[in-house]
Amino acid sequence: RPELLDRIVSALAFQIGQEVSYSELAQTCGTDDKTVVRYIDILEKAYIIRKIPSYARNLRNELKKSKKIYFNDCGIRNYVIGDWRPLSQRGEVEIGHLWENYLVAERAKWRLVNEPDTREFFWRTTQQQEVDLIEETAQMGLRAFELKRDPKKARRALPKTFRAAYPEAACYGISTENVAEFLI
Protein backbone atom coordinates (compact mmCIF):
# COMPACT_ATOMS: atom_id res chain seq x y z
CA ARG A 1 0.00 0.00 0.00
CA PRO A 2 1.97 2.99 -1.28
CA GLU A 3 0.01 5.57 0.73
CA LEU A 4 0.73 3.70 3.97
CA LEU A 5 4.39 3.41 3.04
CA ASP A 6 4.48 7.18 2.48
CA ARG A 7 2.95 7.81 5.92
CA ILE A 8 5.41 5.46 7.66
CA VAL A 9 8.47 6.91 5.91
CA SER A 10 7.26 10.45 6.63
CA ALA A 11 6.70 9.67 10.31
CA LEU A 12 10.19 8.12 10.52
CA ALA A 13 11.68 11.19 8.82
CA PHE A 14 10.42 13.37 11.65
CA GLN A 15 11.84 11.00 14.28
CA ILE A 16 15.49 10.65 13.23
CA GLY A 17 17.80 10.41 16.20
CA GLN A 18 14.96 9.52 18.55
CA GLU A 19 13.65 6.25 19.90
CA VAL A 20 10.90 4.75 17.79
CA SER A 21 7.83 3.00 19.14
CA TYR A 22 6.20 0.67 16.63
CA SER A 23 2.84 0.94 18.37
CA GLU A 24 2.98 4.74 18.34
CA LEU A 25 4.03 4.69 14.69
CA ALA A 26 1.17 2.32 13.88
CA GLN A 27 -1.33 4.56 15.62
CA THR A 28 0.01 7.66 13.84
CA CYS A 29 -0.17 5.95 10.45
CA GLY A 30 -3.54 4.24 10.96
CA THR A 31 -2.37 0.63 10.87
CA ASP A 32 -1.23 -2.12 13.24
CA ASP A 33 2.17 -2.91 14.80
CA LYS A 34 2.81 -5.99 12.65
CA THR A 35 2.35 -4.00 9.45
CA VAL A 36 4.73 -1.29 10.67
CA VAL A 37 7.33 -3.95 11.52
CA ARG A 38 6.99 -5.46 8.02
CA TYR A 39 7.35 -2.09 6.29
CA ILE A 40 10.36 -1.12 8.41
CA ASP A 41 11.95 -4.46 7.59
CA ILE A 42 11.42 -3.81 3.86
CA LEU A 43 12.84 -0.27 4.17
CA GLU A 44 15.88 -1.63 5.98
CA LYS A 45 16.47 -4.38 3.42
CA ALA A 46 16.20 -1.75 0.66
CA TYR A 47 18.92 0.29 2.43
CA ILE A 48 16.61 3.28 2.92
CA ILE A 49 16.85 3.18 6.71
CA ARG A 50 18.98 1.52 9.38
CA LYS A 51 17.62 0.26 12.65
CA ILE A 52 19.90 0.47 15.69
CA PRO A 53 19.01 -1.46 18.86
CA SER A 54 19.73 -0.35 22.40
CA TYR A 55 22.74 -1.65 24.29
CA ALA A 56 22.26 -3.15 27.73
CA ARG A 57 24.30 -5.54 29.84
CA ASN A 58 24.46 -4.42 33.43
CA LEU A 59 22.13 -1.79 34.79
CA ARG A 60 18.52 -2.41 35.76
CA ASN A 61 17.59 1.02 34.48
CA GLU A 62 18.99 0.54 30.94
CA LEU A 63 16.44 0.44 28.15
CA LYS A 64 16.67 -2.99 26.57
CA LYS A 65 14.04 -3.15 23.83
CA SER A 66 14.29 0.32 22.34
CA LYS A 67 15.47 1.12 18.85
CA LYS A 68 16.41 4.15 16.81
CA ILE A 69 15.92 4.46 13.08
CA TYR A 70 18.15 6.55 10.84
CA PHE A 71 18.06 7.23 7.12
CA ASN A 72 21.06 5.97 5.16
CA ASP A 73 20.88 9.21 3.17
CA CYS A 74 19.78 12.52 4.72
CA GLY A 75 18.78 13.67 1.23
CA ILE A 76 16.07 11.00 1.12
CA ARG A 77 14.87 12.15 4.53
CA ASN A 78 14.71 15.76 3.35
CA TYR A 79 12.91 14.75 0.16
CA VAL A 80 10.29 12.81 2.10
CA ILE A 81 9.38 15.82 4.24
CA GLY A 82 9.92 18.32 1.40
CA ASP A 83 12.45 20.41 3.29
CA TRP A 84 15.47 21.63 1.33
CA ARG A 85 16.33 24.64 3.47
CA PRO A 86 20.00 25.12 4.32
CA LEU A 87 21.04 24.26 7.88
CA SER A 88 21.30 27.95 8.71
CA GLN A 89 17.50 28.20 8.33
CA ARG A 90 16.62 25.18 10.49
CA GLY A 91 16.16 24.93 14.22
CA GLU A 92 18.96 23.74 16.50
CA VAL A 93 17.12 20.52 17.42
CA GLU A 94 16.65 19.53 13.78
CA ILE A 95 20.25 20.41 12.97
CA GLY A 96 21.36 18.17 15.83
CA HIS A 97 19.23 15.28 14.57
CA LEU A 98 20.53 15.71 11.00
CA TRP A 99 24.13 15.84 12.28
CA GLU A 100 23.63 12.63 14.26
CA ASN A 101 21.90 10.90 11.33
CA TYR A 102 24.67 11.94 8.94
CA LEU A 103 27.43 10.66 11.24
CA VAL A 104 25.68 7.36 11.97
CA ALA A 105 25.14 6.73 8.24
CA GLU A 106 28.67 7.68 7.22
CA ARG A 107 30.25 5.71 10.07
CA ALA A 108 28.28 2.63 8.96
CA LYS A 109 29.88 2.96 5.51
CA TRP A 110 33.32 3.25 7.12
CA ARG A 111 32.69 0.14 9.25
CA LEU A 112 31.51 -1.83 6.23
CA VAL A 113 34.98 -1.42 4.69
CA ASN A 114 37.19 -1.33 7.79
CA GLU A 115 35.44 -3.31 10.55
CA PRO A 116 32.64 -5.39 9.00
CA ASP A 117 32.15 -7.50 12.13
CA THR A 118 31.32 -4.50 14.31
CA ARG A 119 27.87 -4.26 15.82
CA GLU A 120 26.23 -0.89 16.45
CA PHE A 121 23.95 0.24 19.27
CA PHE A 122 22.81 3.26 21.22
CA TRP A 123 22.52 3.42 25.01
CA ARG A 124 19.88 5.03 27.17
CA THR A 125 18.64 4.79 30.73
CA THR A 126 15.21 5.39 32.18
CA GLN A 127 16.66 8.69 33.53
CA GLN A 128 17.20 9.81 29.90
CA GLN A 129 21.00 9.52 30.00
CA GLU A 130 22.18 8.62 26.53
CA VAL A 131 25.12 7.67 24.32
CA ASP A 132 24.40 8.24 20.63
CA LEU A 133 26.46 5.42 19.13
CA ILE A 134 28.17 2.37 20.57
CA GLU A 135 30.32 0.01 18.55
CA GLU A 136 31.26 -3.44 19.77
CA THR A 137 33.79 -5.70 18.13
CA ALA A 138 36.02 -8.56 19.23
CA GLN A 139 39.18 -6.74 18.12
CA MET A 140 38.46 -3.20 19.29
CA GLY A 141 36.16 -3.93 22.23
CA LEU A 142 33.52 -1.40 23.23
CA ARG A 143 33.60 2.18 21.90
CA ALA A 144 31.11 4.89 22.80
CA PHE A 145 30.56 8.05 20.75
CA GLU A 146 28.61 11.15 21.64
CA LEU A 147 27.78 13.05 18.44
CA LYS A 148 27.50 16.81 19.00
CA ARG A 149 28.29 19.62 16.58
CA ASP A 150 29.68 21.81 19.35
CA PRO A 151 33.18 20.65 20.45
CA LYS A 152 32.64 21.77 24.06
CA LYS A 153 29.41 19.78 24.35
CA ALA A 154 30.97 16.73 22.71
CA ARG A 155 33.83 16.61 25.22
CA ARG A 156 31.55 16.58 28.26
CA ALA A 157 28.55 14.73 26.88
CA LEU A 158 29.17 11.08 27.83
CA PRO A 159 27.25 10.26 31.03
CA LYS A 160 29.16 9.25 34.15
CA THR A 161 26.66 6.42 34.61
CA PHE A 162 27.81 4.86 31.32
CA ARG A 163 31.49 5.29 32.16
CA ALA A 164 30.95 3.67 35.58
CA ALA A 165 28.94 0.75 34.17
CA TYR A 166 31.33 0.14 31.25
CA PRO A 167 34.81 1.22 32.38
CA GLU A 168 36.40 -0.85 29.60
CA ALA A 169 34.72 1.27 26.92
CA ALA A 170 36.76 3.80 24.98
CA CYS A 171 34.72 7.01 25.01
CA TYR A 172 34.82 9.75 22.41
CA GLY A 173 33.06 13.04 21.82
CA ILE A 174 32.69 13.66 18.08
CA SER A 175 32.15 17.22 16.86
CA THR A 176 32.92 19.45 13.90
CA GLU A 177 36.43 19.65 15.32
CA ASN A 178 37.32 15.94 14.96
CA VAL A 179 34.71 14.55 12.57
CA ALA A 180 37.32 13.70 9.91
CA GLU A 181 39.10 11.31 12.31
CA PHE A 182 35.76 9.60 13.00
CA LEU A 183 34.85 9.12 9.34
CA ILE A 184 38.24 8.41 7.74
N, C-alpha and C positions, 0 to 999 in steps of 0.2 A: 504494500500500500504506500505509494509514493508520498501522499500527503502526510501520513503518519511518520514516515521517515524524515520528512522535512521538519516536522514539529520536534521530533527527538533530537535531531542534529542541531536545530536552533536552540533548544533548551540546553543542550550540552555546551554550545558555544558561549552561552552566558554564564556557565559555571566552571570555566577553566580555572585550574589552580585551587578548586574547592572540592570538598568531599561530595560524592554523588550518592543519593539514595534512589535506588530503583523504584521503590514504591512511590516516592514523591514525584519522580520523573513520569511514572505511569499515570499518576493522578493529573499532573500538569498537561500531559499529552492526550488524555482521554482513552487510555488503554489499560492493560493489566501488566503486572510485573514480569510475567514470563515472556510476553511480547517484547518488552523493553530489553530484557536480557538477550533475546534472540537478535534484535536489531543491533545492539551494542556489539555482540559477537561478530556479526557480519561487518560492521564498520571497522572493527579491529582487524579482522582478517583481510579487509580491503586496504589496510594501512592508512585509513583516514584518521583514526584515533588510536591512542594507546592507553590502556588501563593499568594503573599502578596500585598494587595492594598496600595495605598498612603493614608495618613491621612491628612485631611484638614477640618478646621472649620472656621477659622477667616481671614487669610491673603489673599489678592487678588493675591499675587505672589506665593501661594502654588500650587504645582502640584496636580491636583485632579483626573486625570484619569490614572495615571501611575501605573505600577505594576512591582514587582520584582519576579523572579522565582528562587527557590532554589531546590536542590536535597535533598530528605529525607535521602540519604546515599551518602556521598562523595566517597565511593568506587565505586558506580555505575557511578558517574560522571567520575572518573578516568578511569574506564573500557571503557566507551564510547569513550573517546579521546585517549585511549591507553597509558596513562602516569602513570607509577608506580614509578617514581623517588621519593626518600625521599625529604622532605621539604627543606633540606639543599642544594639541587641541583635545586631548583625552584626559580624563580624571586620573589622579594618582593611583587609585585602587585598580583601575583597568590597566594602567601602564604596568603596575606590579604583576598582575596576572599574566599579561602578555610576555613580560620579561621572563617569568618563571616558565611559561609554556615553551617559549623559544629555547631556553637553556635545556630543559628536559628533552625536547625533541632533538636538538643538536647533539647533546651528550649521548643519546641513544645511538645516533649514527656513529659517533666516535667509538662507543663500546662495541658495536657490531664489527668493526674492523680490528680494534685493538684488544678487547677483552670480551669475546663473545659468550663466555660462560658466566658473566656477571649478571646477578639478579638485581632488580631495582624495586625500591619501596619508598614510602614516606612514613613518617612517625608522628603520632599525635596521642596526647593523653586526654582524659576526660576534663582536665583543667585547661584545655586549649593550648597546651605547649606543643610546639610543632617543629619538625625538621622537614624541609622541603623534599630532599632527595637522599636516599640511602642506597649505597651500592654494597653488595656482598659477593665476594668471590673467594675461592680457596687460596689463590695466590696472594691477593692484596688484603684479604680480611674484610673488615667492616669500615666503610667510609661514609661520613655524614656531611652533607652540603646544605648550607643555608643560602638561598638565592635572593639577594637584595641588590637593587641598582646602586644604592648609596653605600660606599665603602665603609663608612663608620658603622652603619647598621649591620652590615654583613659581618664585621669583626666581632660584634657582641651579641649576635642573634641566636646562637645555639644554646638551648636551655640547659641549665645546670643539672636538671633532673635526668636528661639524656646522658650527659657526660658521666654522671654518677652511676647510672644503670649500665652503661656500656663503656667502661674506661678503656677498653681495648680499641675503640673506634678512633680512627683519624678524623678530625673535625676541621672543616674548612668553611670560611665565609666567601662566597663568590659574588663579585660586584663588577661594575664597569672597569674597575682598576685591574682586575686579574682574570677577566673572562677568557682571554686568549689562552692562558695556561690550562684552563678548565676544558676548553674545546679542541685544543691542538695536541 
